[in-house]
Amino acid sequence: MNDLVRQHTALSDAELEWLHLLVSEWQLLADLSFADLVLWVPTLDGTRYVSVAQMRPNTGPTSHQDDMVGHLVPRGRRPLLDAALDEGRIVREGDPEWREEVPVRVESIPVRREGRVLGVIARNTNLLTVRTPSRLELTYLQSASDLAQMIAGGTFPFPGHQVDMDHVPRVGDGLIRLDADGVVQYASPNALSAYHRLGLATDLVGLHLGQATAELAPSRGPVDEALVKLASGWAPRGAEVEGTDCVVQLRAIPLKPKGTRIGSLILLRDITEVRRRERELVTKDATIREIHHRVKNNLQTVAALLRLQARRMDSMRGKEALEEAVRRVGSIAIVHETLSQNLDERVDFDEIADRVLAMVAEISPGRITGRRTGRFGILGAEVATPLSMVLTEVLQNAIEHGFGPEEQGAIEVHAVRGGGGTGGAGGPGKEAARLLVTVQDNGRGLPEGFDPKSGGNLGLQIVRTLVEGELGGGFDMLPASGGGTRVLFDLPLAEKRETREKR
C-alpha cells in the first residue's frame, strides 16, 4: 500500500498512516457486512482511482475472485465512488451489479480524517446466497452500518489504537451488542457459551455486562472497576477475564455513528487452551534451562576433581593430560551455561568463542595473545557444543605445538557465515548455509611430511571426528603464508537445522 499511495496519490505520511490504521481494523467491517471491501484513493491528478487495499469476509462468499489491489479506474466509470468522494456521504443507490452471473450490491463509504475525505471504501456484497436474515445477521448488519457511519464521520478507526487482527477476537469468535448503558441487547451463541464457561448460569440478554463480568472474575478490588468499564464498552480496549477453569479475551468497540455513543460491540474469544499451552511451554522452558544449569554445575564439578587429581600427579605427562581434559570439559560447560540463560536451544557463539580463547590462553599467560574476527552468530546447541570442543582442541594444539616454551606469538580465530564453501552440501547461493572458520597462528608451522588427515595427537583425532562425523563438515591444516599454521573448518549449518527438524 505504501508504494501505491506514494506513486499515484498526494496523501501525506499522516494520512497514509490513517489508512494503515483503517486497514488493520477493517476485517471487522468486512465480517459484519458479509461483504468484500476495496479501498480506492483518487490519483494525484484527480482523474482516476487506484485500489490500494482489499479485504474479503470470513462470514460470507466473496464477490471478487481476483485481486483488486493496484487496479486503476477512470473517474466517472463508477458513479458511486464519485458521489461518495464528492459529497462525503455513504452512497447506496443503484441496482445490483452482475459479475460472472452473480448479483453484487455495491455501496461506497467515504474515508474521512480531520474533515478531509482521503478515499472511498467500496463494499461489495454477494447476493447469490441471500436468505431471510436471522437475529445474529441483523445484529451484524446493524453494527456494520454503525461502523460505516463512523468511518464516514472520521471517528473510526480509533487514533493511537492500532491492533493486530491475528491476536484479537474476531466476529465469529463471539459478539455481544450493548446499549448505551452497557446492557446486553444481543449475544451470539459463541459469546454465550464463553460466558457459561466462565460460570454464568443465566442468559446474557438484559444483564449489565460490566457488572456480570466483574462478578464472574475471581479477583476483587480496583481491577474490578477497570473491568466493569471495559466490559461496558466505554473505551476501545482489550482485556482478559480469567475464571476458575476458563480464560476469555475481550475487546470493546464503542459505537458512535453520529458522534454520540449509542452502544458498544464486545468481541470475545475463549483462549483457555491457548493460555494452557503457553503455561506448559513456560514450564518446559524453565525445566530445560534448569537441566542445562545442572549439567553445567556437574561438568564444573568434574573439572574441579580432574584439576585436584592433576595437582597430585607426579608424572608430568599425566598432569598435562588431565589439564587438557579439564579444558575440554570446561568448553562444554560454557555452552551449557549459555543455554541455561536462553529460552531456546540456540546461543550466541561469539561470546562462547571469546571465553574459550580466554580459557586456553591461560596455558601461556602473557606469551600468546588471541583474538577473534568476524562473527559466528547464533548457533543451535547441537552445533555449538561440538564446535566449542573443536575450537578448544585447535587452540590448545596451536599453543602447545606451534610455539616454544619461551616464544611469544599470536593466534587469530576468524569466522564467516555465508553461502557456499570449500565443498560439501549447501553449495554456492545458499545464504547463511555454511560457517567457515579459520584458526591461524604465527608459530613454527607444521612438521615436514605432516598429514592432517591421519597424523596428530589425540586432540586432532577428536577434531577430525567431531568436524567430519558430528558436524558433517570439512577440516584441513595448511602452512600459513609468512609462517605458522592455518586450520580450516567448513560446516554446513543449514543441514544441521534440517536434520533437527526431521527428528
N, C-alpha and C positions, 0 to 999 in steps of 0.2 A: 504494500500500500504506500509506503514512503516513496518509492521510486515513481509510481504512477502519479501521486499527488504533486511531487516536485517537478515532474516532467510536463504535466498537462495543465496544472492549475496555479492560481496565485495565492493559495492559502498560506497563512503564516505558520510558524512552528507551533504556536499555542493552539491554533485552530486544528492543525494536524493531530496534536496530542488529544484534543477533544474527540476527534474521530476514532482514535485508538481506544479511548475510554469507552466510547459507544460500542465499538466492535467487541470489546472484552465483555460487554453485558448483553448484547442483543440476541444471544441464543435464547434467553428468557422470552423475549418478544416473539421470536420465531415459533417456539414451542407453544406459547399461549395462543398464538394466532393460527396454528396448524398451517403455516404459510412460509414460503421462501422469502428471503429478504435480499435485496440487491441495493447497495449504496452507490448512487450516482452523484457525481460532482461536476459542476459546469467547468468547462475548459477556460484557459486564460483569455481567449478572445471572445468567449460567451456564445459561440456558435454551435457548440457540441457539448455532450455529456460523456464522461468517462466513468466506467464502473470500477470502483476501487476495492470493493469487498463484497462477499456473498455468504449467506448462511442458509442452510437447509434445516427443516424442522425434524425433531426426533419424534414428534407426535402424529405425523401425518405424511402422506405421499408428497414427493417433490413435484414442482411444476417446471423445474429447469433441469433437464437431463445433462446439459452441457455446462461447462464452467463459463461464467459470465464475466469474470474479472479481466479487465483490460479492454473490454469492448468499447467502442466509440459509436455514438449515435448522434445524428444532427438534431439540433433544436427544431421543434415543430413536428418531428416524426412521432413523438409520444406526448400528446397534449396534456396528459395528467401530470407528467413531470414539469412541464412548463407552468401549469396552473399552480402547483404546489410551491414551486420556486418563486414565482412572481407574486403570488397572493399570500404566501406564508401560512397556508391552512391545509388541513388534511382533505384530500380530494378522493371521493369515492364514486363519482358519476361515471356513467357509461355501462354498456353491456359487457358480459364476459367475453374475453378473447378465446379463440380456438387455436390450440397449439398441438399439432400432431393428434388431432381428433380428441383432444382433452380440453374441456372448458376451464378457463382460468379467470378468476376475479382479480382485477388489478386495482390497487389503491396506492396513493402516493402520500408519504409523510415527510414534511419538511424537517430538516435537522437544524435547530437553531442554537446559537451560542451568543450570549450577550447582545441579543436583539438582531443579530445578522443570521440569515439563512445560508448555511455552508453547503448544503447539498440536499438530496431527496432520497428517502428510502422507498423503493418500490416493493410493496407487499403483494405477493402473488399466491393466491390460494387455489389449489387443485380442487375443482368442484365435482370430479368424477365420482367420489365416494361420499358425497354429501347425504346425510340422513337426518332424521329428527334428532336434534341435539339433546343430550342428557343434561342433568343439573351440573355435572362436572364440566362439560364442554361449554355450557352457558357461562359458568364462572370464569373459565379460561378466557373466553372471548371478551367478556366484560373487563377483565383485568388487562387484557391486551389493548383494548380501546383506551383505558386509562393511561397505560404506559405510552401509547402512541401520542396522546394529547400532551403528556409531559415532555416527550421528545420535541414535539412541535412548539411547545412553550419554552424550551431551553432549561427545564428543570430535571431532565434525565438524560444521560447518566448523572450520578452524584459526583460533583467535583472532589478530587482527592480521595476517591474511594474505589480505586481500580481493583478488580478481583480476578482471580484465576479460576475460570469456569470449570477447570478439571478438578478443583478441590473444594467446591461448594455444592450444596444441594441443587438439584435441577427440578424442573416442573414435575417430571414423572416420579421423582422420589417421594414426594409428598407436598401438598399445598393446602394452606389454610387462608381463608379470606376473613379479615376482621373489619368491623365498622370503626367509626372514628373514636369510639370509647374503648376499643380493644376487645370487644365481644365477638366471639366466633359466629360468622354468618354461614360459612361452609367449610367443611374439612373433607379432603379426598380420602378414599379408603386407605391408601398407604399412610397418610398422616394420622388417621385414627388408629391404625394398627401400631404405629410407633408410640403413640401416647398410651395405648393399652399396655405395651411392654414396659413403659415407664411406671405403670401402676395405676393408671386411670381406670376406674370401674364403670364410668358412665359415658354418654355421648359428649362430644366436644361442643356441638352447636348450642349457643346460648350461654356458654361459660366465658368468663373473663380469662383470656388465655394467659396473661401475665401472672395473675394470682394462682391459677391452676398449675402452671409450670413451676412456680416457686414452691408450692406445697408438695409437688412430686420430687423436687430436688432434695437430697438428704441434708445439704448444708443449710445453715441459718445465719442471719446477721446481715452486714452491709451488702454481701453478694446477692442476697435475695432482692434488694431494691433494684440493683442493676439488671437482674434477670427479669424482674417484673416489667421494667421499662422496655427492655429488648423484646420480650415476647409480646408486648403490647404494640410493637411496631412503631415506636415514636421516632426512631432514627435508623438509618441504614447501617446495621451492624450484624455481626455474626457471633455465635457463642455455642458452647456445648453444654448439654444438660446430662448429667450422669446420675442414673437411678441405681437401684440395688443390683440389677443384672442387665442394664441396658444403658447405652450412650447414644444420645440423639444430637445431631448437629442442626442448629437453627440459623436462618438468615432472614432478617427483616427488611422489607422494602416498603417504605411509606408511599402512599398513592396521593398525589396532589395534581390531578388533571387540570384544575383551574387555579392553581396557586394555593389552595386551601386543602389541608389534609382531610380526606373523606374516609380513610381507612388504611389498611395495610395488607400486604401479602407476606405470609410467612412460609418460606420454603424449608423443608426439613428432611433429614435422611438418617436412617438408623445406621450408625457406624460402629456398633458393638463389636462386630467381627474384626473390623479394621484396627480398632484400638487393642483388641486382644492379641492380634498378631504382632502389633508394634511392641507390646509389652513382652511378648515371647522373644522377639528379636533383641530387645534391650537386655533381657536376661541372658540370652545366648551370647551376645557380645561381651557382657560382663564376665561370663564364665570363660570364654576363650581368652580374654585378657588376663584373667586370674591364672589360667593354665600357663600362659607364656611367662607370667611373673614367677610362678613356682618353678618352672623349668629353668629360668634364668638363675634363680636362687640355688637350685640344685647343682647347676653347672658351676656356679661360683664356688660352691662348697667342694665340688670335685677338684676344681683348680687349686683351691687352698690346700687340700690334702696332698695333691701332687707337689705343690710348692714346698710343703713341710717335708715330704719324703725326699725331695731333691736336696734339701739342706743337710739331710742326714747321710747322703750318699758319699762314699769315699771315692768311687770311680768317677773321673771327670766325664767320660763318655756317657755314663748312666745319668749323671746330673744334667748334661746337656739334652739328653733325650727327654727327660721329664720336663725340663723347661720348655722344650718345643711342644710337648703335649699340653702344658699349661696354656700356651698361646693359642693352640688350636681350639681348646675348649673355650677360652676367652672370646675368640672371634664368634663362635656360635652363640655364646651368652649375650654378646652385644646385639645380635639380631633379635633374640627373644626379648631383650629389654625394650627394644624399639617397638616390637609388635605389641607388647603389653600396654603401650601408651596409645595405640591406634584403635579405631573402630572396625577396621577391616584388616585383611591379611596382606597388606601392602605397606612398604616402608620407603622412606627417602634414603636411598643407598649412599648418597653423597656424604651424609652425616656418618654412616657406618664406615665408609672408606676412610674418612678423616680419623676416626677413632682407631681403626686398625693400623693406619700409618703411625699414629702416636704410640700405640702399644708396641709395635715391632721396633720402633726407633729406640725403645728402652734397652735393646740389646747393646747398642753402641752409643751411649749418651754423649752428645756433643760432637761425635765424629761424622756421622752420616745424617744428612738432612733430607727430609722427604716432603714432597708437595703434590697436590692433586690439581689437574687442569681438566677442563671440560666438565660434563655432567653425566652421571649415571642415571639420574632421575628416579622416578617411582618404580619399584620392582615388587613383584609378588614374593611371598615368603618362600615358595618352592625354588625361586631363583636366588633370592638374597642369601639364604643360609649356605648353600654350597659355594656361591661366589665369594662370600666372606672368608671361607676356609681357603679357597684358591688364592685369593689376594694375600692372605696371611702367609701361606707357604712360599709364594713367589717373592714377596718382600723379604721374608726371613732368609730365603736361599740367596738373594742378591746381597744381603748384608754379610752373611757368613762366608760365602764363597767368592764374592766379587771384589772384596776389599781385604787387605791385610789387617793384622791386629791394631796397628797404629795409623793406618791410612785414613784419610778423610775423603768424602765424596758426597754424591747426591743421587737421589732416586726420584723419578717423576712418574706419577700414575696419570694417564690421560684416557678419558672415556668419551666416546661419541655415540649418540643414538641416531639411527637413520635407516634409509632403505638400502638394501644390498649389502655386500660384504666380501670377504675373501673366498666365499664359496658356501655351499650348503643350501638348505631351504630358505625361502624368503625371497631371494633374488632382488635385482635392482627394481626400483619403483615402488617398493612397499615401505611407506613412511613409518619410521619408528618401529620397524620389524626386527632390527638387529641391534646388538650392543657390541661395539668394537672397543676393546681395552688394550692399551699399550703400557707396559711397565719397563722403563729404560733407566739404566744406571751408567755411570761413567767409570766403572771399575776396570778390573784387569781383563775382562772378556771371557769367552768360552775356551775351554781346553781344546787343543788341536785334536781333530777327529771326533769331537763330541757329537752324538746323535740324540737330539731331544725326543725322538720317538721311542727310544728304548733305554737310553742311558739315564744316569742321575740317581739320586738317593731316594729314600722313602718319600720325602716331600714332593719331588717331581712326579713320582708314581701316583701319589694322591691327586696332584693337579691334573694329570692326564685322565685318571679315572673319573674325576668329577666333571671336568670340562667336556670330555667326549662322551662319557656314559650318562651322567646325571643331567647335564645341561644340553647335550646334543650339539655341541659347538666344535670349533676348531682351535688347535693350540700349536704354537710354533715358537722356537727360540732362535734368534739370529744375532750375528755380530752387529753392534751398532756402529754407525759411521762416526769416526773420530774416537773410537774405543768404547769399551763397555759392552753390555748385553741388552738386547731388546726382546722382550717377551710379548707375544700377541695372542689375544683371545678374540674369537668371533662367535657370539652367542645369539641364537635365534629366539628372541623374546616372544614373537607372535605365536610360534609353535607351542611354547610352554603354556601360554594362555589358553590356546585352543584345546590342548591336552587336558588342562584342568577343567574346562567347561564340559568336555565329553565325559570325564569321570563323574 
